[in-house]
Amino acid sequence: MKKKRDSVRSRTRDSRRPVSDEGVTLVEIVVAMFMLGVVLVAMVPLIAIGLKVSAHNTTMATANQLASERMQLAKSSGPQCATVASLDGVAVYNDPRGVALQVTTDVGACPVSGTGVVAVSVDVVRLDTGESLSNAATQVLVR
C-alpha cells in the first residue's frame, strides 16, 4: 500500500510544475530592451566627448611632429649660417583630418664673424581658430 501512495505523490508533484518557467515572456524581453536602451542613451555623451578629444589629440600630435621636424632640419642644416637662415619662413600643412596648420620658422641673425650660435624658433598655429598648438626653440652652432 505504501508503494501506491508514493507513486501517486510523485505524479502530483510533477504535474504541479508551473508552466511559466518554460521560457521568457514578451514582457521580460521588452523590459530588458528598455533597460539596454537607457544604458546606451547614457553612453552617447561619453562617446561624443571621446571623439572630440581624439580629434584634438590628432591635431596636437601633428603640430608637435611638425615643430620637431623643423627643429631637426635646423640642427642638420649647420654649420653654414646661410643654410640655416634659408629655413626662415612660413609654411602651411594639413593634419590627417584636414585641419590647416601654419608653421612659422624664425631664424635669428647670423654672427658677424667667426663661430657663433643662431637662435631658431618654430611656432605652429591652427589657422581656423588661431590657437597656438606647439612651439619650440633651439640654438644652432654656425661658422
N, C-alpha and C positions, 0 to 999 in steps of 0.2 A: 503494500500500500504506500509505503514511503516513496517508492520509485515513481508512482503516478503523480504525486504532488510535486516532486522535483521537476519532472518533465513539463508539467503544466505551468509551474512558476517560470521556468526558463523561457517558455514560449511567450508568456505575457510580458516578461521583461523586454524581450526582443521586439515585440510588436508595439511597445510604448515609446520607442525611439522617436524623437521629434523629427519631422520631415524637413524643417527649415535648416538643419545642419548640413544638408547635402550640397549646397552651393552658395554663391554670392548673389545677393539680391540687387535689383536695379537701384534701389535707394542707397545701398552701400557704395556702389560704383559712382553714382552722382556726387555723393559726399566726398569721396576720395578725389574725384576730378576737381571739385570746388576747392578743396584744401591745396591741391597741387597748383591750381591757378593762382591762389592767394600768395603762395610762396614765390612763384615765378614773377608775379607783378611786383613783389617786394624786391626782387633782384634786378629788375630793369634799370633803376638808377645806378646801381653799382656797376653794371656793365657799361653804361654810358660814361660814367666817370673814368673807368678803366681805359676805355678807348680814347678819351680826351687826353689823359695823362700819357698814354703810349704815343700818341701823335706828337705831343710836345717833346717827349724824350727823344723821338726820332730827329726832330729839328735841332734839338740841343746837341745831340751826338754828331750830327753833320756839321754844325757850326764849330764844335771843338776839333773835329777832324780837319776842317779847312784851315783853322788857325794853326794847328800843329804842322800841317803840310807846308804852310808859308814860312813858319819858323825854321823847319828843316831845310827848305830851299834857301833861305837867307844864310844859314850856317854853312851850307855846302857851296855857296856862291863865292866865298872868300878864296884867296886872300886879296884879290883886286877890288879896290873900293868902287870902281866904276861898275863892276859886275853886280855888286850888292846894291848899288844905287839904282840899277835898272829895274829892280823889283818894286820900286816906289810906284803906287798907283791904286786904282780901284778895279775890281772885277765882280761880276755878278754870277752866282751859281744857283742851281735849284736842288733842293733836297729830294729824296725819293718820293715825297708826297706832292712835289711841285711848288713848294714854298720858296720864293726868291730870297736869297741871302746875298748881301753886299759885303765883300771882303775888301777892306781898306788896309793897305800896307804903307806905313810911313817909315822912310829911311832918313836918318839924321845926316848931318853934313860930314863929308869926308875930312880926315885930318889934313892939316895944311902941309905938313912934311913928315916923312918917316912913318913909322909904325904907330898905329893907334886903334881905337875902337869906334865903331859906328853903331848907334842905337837903332834898333829895328823894332817897330811895334805893329801889331796886327789887331784889327777890330772887326768883328763880324756882326752885322746888323740885319735884322729881319725887315725886309722892305715894306711889307704890308702893315706892320704895326710900329715900326721904328724902334723896336726893342733891341738893345744891345745884348747879344746872346753869349759872346765869347770875346775875350781879348787876351793878348799875350805880348810880352816884351822881352827882348834879349839884346845882347851886345855882341857884335861880330868883330873879331880881330882882323884888321886890314893893313896893307902896306901902301 
